[in-house]
Amino acid sequence: MQQWIFLSIAIVSEVIATSSLKAAEGFTRFWPSLVVMVGYLLAFYFLSLTLKTIPVGVAYAIWSGVGVVLIALAGWLFLDQSLDMPAIIGLSLIVTGVVVINVFSKTISH
């Protein structure tokens, strides 16, 4: 169970860091830049802890897949970025892939 908490922290940290990149304005603004750096540091640290028990391919697929979907939603909700139907379909396929890995894969402990 602990590996899933670590993976969740890694995902949330990565989403916060990536969402702050625009506000950092090419690392010219201190506080948003600090959020980006700390967020990515935490993301990779907790991802590395996850890899002690979850295979790297599976952990990375979940980390990146969920991260992509959350970043797209954050852009839509907070940055006024639109999502057209192909984007929504693609994001739905990513979510489906993550669910399939979690429900059916024998390479991770459930």
Beta strands, then each sheet from edge to edge (+ up, - down):
end
